Amino acid sequence: MTASGNGPLAGVRVVELAGIGPGPFAAMLLGDLGADVVRVDRPGGAGLAIDPAYDLTNRNKRSVLIDLKSADGPGRILDLAERADVLIEGYRPGVAERLGVGPDACLARNPRLVYGRMTGWGQQGPLAERAGHDIAYIALTGTLSMIGKADEPPVVPANLVGDYAGGSLYLVIGVLAALQHARTEGGTGQVVDAAIVDGASHLATMIHGMMAAGGWQDRRGANLLDGGCPFYGTYETSDGQWMAVGALEQRFYDEFVERLGIKDDIPARKDFARWDELRRAVAERFRTRTRAEWTEVFEGSDACVAPVLSLREAPAHPHLAARGTFTDHGGITQPAPAPRFSATPGAVTRGPALPGADTAEVARDWDVPGIRPQEDR
């Protein structure tokens, strides 16, 4: 049984050299789309302090256990790479080469292999050898400087903007593009250098354009989309909860102030000098009712207002429930695979892969008997 096999990537084989963060998430996404993902775990684990049974980024995968530092470890990886379409690794530059499983070694065995490299700083540059985490990568790119209020420190957006948006998603885009090239007539495999600093910078392309045109100030909390605008932000309700407002267009704004009940008592929306006054009026009004009451007020409207739900609350929202945005598998409520496909839908078919649990199965399915432990051969 393969790890997935039902999505648009059914038949694609992926080797993931175990790591933490963006590499595993990228491999999970490929697995969600139907690829047969084999995660190569190392003895002792990858360093993430979480019970493997709850590490959802390892769903839709199978795991084999290989010690890359053992005498036959690199050879086992090369055997897998020879039968794979994609290999993903997230080591610091040069580490895979020193271990004997770098791009040259793998492509020599499999010239059509797509070799995906996931790092924070990239494969070259002054910081390439340095350690780092999401927060440093988005700090250096200017992305972090955009998030938060003007008079407060930048707000850390968990690891969503760097690791997963700027890292994992760009790695997946690169891998799929390279896979398309490898499968064309005369196509070859290649190396995909996915750096979080590159992806996080690329995410801000529109903002750079707006700044060049004079439509964006290079400071936090002073712009249309960063909380500087009184009708694009969050407001506290009487019960200490929050509502999100995104009434940018005039017609949406008109409905917003009408339903909020302040349309006759506020300055014009384009009177920028009085935006602070408008913000205070909106804030004071939202504090008069609970989140549930305001949700009911704006229900069914085009005012672009929504309650700010917690992670535990989100799966029960009627819209998300109707779409099946979340799914339950193995007793864990989790986001369902995205995006959706009409002919080849993805699905969660396997829970988180437990280190080494699928070695015998993968050895049989991929015809790589050498990955079995010595005592099992």
ABEGO torsion letter per residue (X at the ends): XBABGABAABGBBBBBBBBBEAAAAAAAAAAAAGBBBBBBBBBGEAGBBBBAAABAAABGBBBBBBBAABAAAAAAAAAAAAABABBBBABBBGAAAAAGABAAAAAAABAABBBBBBBAAEABEAAAABBBBAAAAAAAAGAAAABEBAABBBBBBEAAAAAAAAAAAAAAAAAAAAAAAAABBGBBBBBBBBBAAAAAAAAAAAAAAAAAAGABBBBBGABAAAGABAABEBBBBAAGBBBBBABABAAAAAAAAAAAGAAAABBBAABAAAAAAAAAAAAAAAAABBAAAAAAAABGBAAGBBBBBBAAAAAABAAAAAAGABBBBGGBBBBBBOBBBAABBBBBABBBBBBGAAAAAAAAAAGBAAABBAAAX
